[in-house]
Amino acid sequence: MPPAEQPPGSEPALRIFAMPKDSNANGDVFGGWVMANMDLAGAVPAVVRAGGRIATVAVNGMRFHQPISVGDLVTCYAEITATGKTSITVLVETWAKRRLTSDQVKVTEGTFVYVAIDKNGVKRTLPPSA
Ligand SMILES: CC(C)(COP(=O)(O)OP(=O)(O)OC[C@H]1O[C@@H](n2cnc3c(N)ncnc32)[C@H](O)[C@@H]1OP(=O)(O)O)[C@@H](O)C(=O)NCCC(=O)NCCS
């Protein structure tokens, strides 16, 4: 059997418990809750890279591999994979630590694209990378 996939070694961008209010009647967490938290997680490196305000312009390739259950500890990892003139592309992986075990599984992944904006909400050129 191949070795189980491991979470990224990088520092998580966000950790949160899935609570009953986040779930549907089956006890599985709403996909919209997962996406909202992934958007927040992806914004962490994007804000730093943009040196200020950003807006989400696109979400691409969302894949829900496995459900998240109430009580799971949800961890999002976010890594910048590309930058353009105004945009920052971030791969976000979401892992769940199941409530009564130590198992960690990748539950969701997607690519979030952010655009650097000014105080009027108009796109602006990214500053040079540090
Ligand atoms: C974000 C916003 C300011 C961008 O302005 P715009 O004039 O539409 O920008 P553009 O079409 O020129 O695209 C800007 C960048 O995003 C990229 N982009 C746009 N749509 C994209 C998509 N579907 N996938 C990947 N990248 C995309 C462009 O390639 C461009 O990148 P680059 O400058 O690095 O080459 C504007 O679309 C906006 O305000 N959207 C609403 C944002 C929002 O409310 N988000 C939700 C809450 S944060």
The ligand as an ORCA input file, in Angstrom:
! r2SCAN-3c Opt
* xyz 0 1
  C     -11.001     42.510     -8.613
  C     -11.276     43.649     -9.620
  C     -10.862     44.989     -8.985
  C     -10.412     43.376    -10.854
  O     -10.649     44.416    -11.779
  P     -10.826     44.061    -13.344
  O     -10.736     45.308    -14.131
  O     -12.044     43.208    -13.454
  O      -9.494     43.205    -13.570
  P      -8.982     42.315    -14.790
  O     -10.056     41.655    -15.575
  O      -7.987     43.162    -15.556
  O      -8.174     41.182    -14.002
  C      -7.195     41.546    -13.023
  C      -6.268     40.380    -12.835
  O      -7.028     39.252    -12.395
  C      -6.823     38.161    -13.289
  N      -8.078     37.438    -13.443
  C      -9.289     37.952    -13.716
  N     -10.206     36.968    -13.805
  C      -9.537     35.803    -13.574
  C      -9.932     34.426    -13.549
  N     -11.194     34.050    -13.778
  N      -8.982     33.503    -13.281
  C      -7.701     33.857    -13.063
  N      -7.262     35.162    -13.069
  C      -8.174     36.104    -13.340
  C      -6.405     38.796    -14.614
  O      -5.702     37.881    -15.418
  C      -5.558     39.947    -14.115
  O      -4.282     39.455    -13.722
  P      -2.890     40.268    -13.983
  O      -3.127     41.735    -13.814
  O      -1.946     39.733    -12.934
  O      -2.468     39.933    -15.383
  C     -12.798     43.708    -10.016
  O     -13.093     42.647    -10.927
  C     -13.717     43.603     -8.796
  O     -13.831     44.542     -8.020
  N     -14.354     42.410     -8.632
  C     -15.177     42.157     -7.439
  C     -14.287     41.607     -6.328
  C     -15.119     41.101     -5.163
  O     -16.127     41.703     -4.777
  N     -14.683     39.957     -4.588
  C     -15.407     39.313     -3.533
  C     -15.141     39.884     -2.177
  S     -13.425     40.121     -1.812
*
